[in-house]
Amino acid sequence: MIERAASGPLRRLVVLRHAKSARPEGVADHERPLAARGRRDAPAAGRALADMDCLPGLALCSTAVRARRTWELAAAQWGTPPPVRLDPRLYHADVPALLDVIRETPAETETLLLIGHNPGLEDLVLTLAADGLDDTLARVRAKFPTSAVAVLDWRGAGWRDLVPGGALLTSVAVPRGRR
C-alpha cells in the first residue's frame, strides 16, 4: 500500500543516472568525462524525458563532470531548460543524503529531476516506490544502468512530505543514442 499524504498536488520525481563515463588513466573519479556512448545516450535521455512529458521545473545535479555533462546534453534537447542546482552532496550520496537534498526543493516545484550516481539512485527509487506499474520495480531491481530514467509520482503539499514507500514508480526507461 502506498503511504501518501492525504492531499496536495501530484508531484513527480524524475531520477536520471548519469550517462556512461570514460575511465581515463590518472583522472580522479569526480573528474571523469563521458565516454563516446555517454555522449550519444545523454541527448537520447533528454528526448525521452520530453516524449514522456517529464520536463522538470528544477534539476538537481551532482557536481561530478559526468553528471554535469549528462545534464547539459539532456537539457539541450528542450526549448528552455529549467534552472539547475549543482550540489556536491549528490556525488555518491546514499538514500538519506539524497532525501535531505530533495526535501529542500521549493514547494512550488511540481516536477523535479535528480541527476546522480549509483548505487544511491537505484536504492532511492526502490526505497520510495511502494509499488510500480507493470514490471517497473522488477526492472530497477535487476539493473539501473547508465542513462536510466525512473519516474515516481506522489501527492504532497511539499517535498518534505516525500517518505519511503510513498510513491508510485510509473515508468522506467533506458534511452540509448544511435551510433
Buried (B, 14 or more C-beta within 10 A) or exposed (E): EEEBBEEBEEBBBBBBBBBBBBEEEEEEEBEBBBBEBBBBBBBBBBBBBBEBEBBBBBBBBBBBBBBBBBBBBBBEBBEEBBEBEBBEBBBBBEBEBBBEBBEEBEBEBEBBBBBBBBEBBBBBBBBBBBEBEEEBBEBBEEEBBBBBBBBBBBBBEBBBBBBBBBBBBBBBBBBBBEE
